[in-house]
Amino acid sequence: MSRRDINLIPELDDYTQAHSTRTDDLLAELADETRASLPSNAQMQISAIQSKFLTMLARSLKVTRAVEIGTFTGMSSLSIARGMAEGGRLVCFDISEEFTSVARKYWERAGVADRIELRIGDAKEILGDFDPAPELDLCFIDADKTGYLTYWAELSKRMRPGGIIVVDNVFQGGRIIDEAEQGANVVAMREFNRVVADDERFDVVMLPISDGLTLAQRR
């Protein structure tokens, strides 16, 4: 459906796909349209395994209040919305009308558009105005890496006990462990990973899924 898991050889990646729930036609079509219409940005789309994982996590947590930072063409938001409990609400933050126009189309087709509110703008500037009540069930961060610490600061204080923040791209293509790599994204992600691991409000696990996925659960 989409990009492979960077931590698996192709044969094992194929094996995990074959032994997971089949990707339905709508998600496959969204992945195909993203690759065809936005080839230079298609790598921003989450993987098929991540999509299944987010739906299962949202369902397991019985999510009614969720936030996403970085929507792109809608794969992750659609995956979360499908797993939310009845009456659930997902608020998405993104800077692109172009990319999210694709997302809106697929939310409608999937019958989950009424569960999703899209806010266009720089989340670093507008997230502070979001409802401050600490009662979010699930958050997904997959946006500009240099903004991750700001997103963490705003979202972490809004999580209910047991709520989970999911963070993508924490491996940075494996560059995270190469000290010679000093690019802005890698440096920012190293600091982010350190801050999250040291945050005593959360239990944290970093998983080798796709480009690295961190789960932080509020104590």
Secondary structure, 3 states (H helix, E strand, C coil): CCCCCCCCCHHHHHHHHHCCCCCCHHHHHHHHHHHHHCCCCHHHCCCHHHHHHHHHHHHHHCCCEEEEECCCCCHHHHHHHHHCCCCCEEEEEECCHHHHHHHHHHHHHHCCHHHEEEEECCHHHHHHHCCCCCCEEEEEECCCHHHHHHHHHHHHCCEEEEEEEEEECCCHHHHHHCCCCCCHHHHHHHHHHHHHHCCCCEEEEEECCCCCEEEEEEC
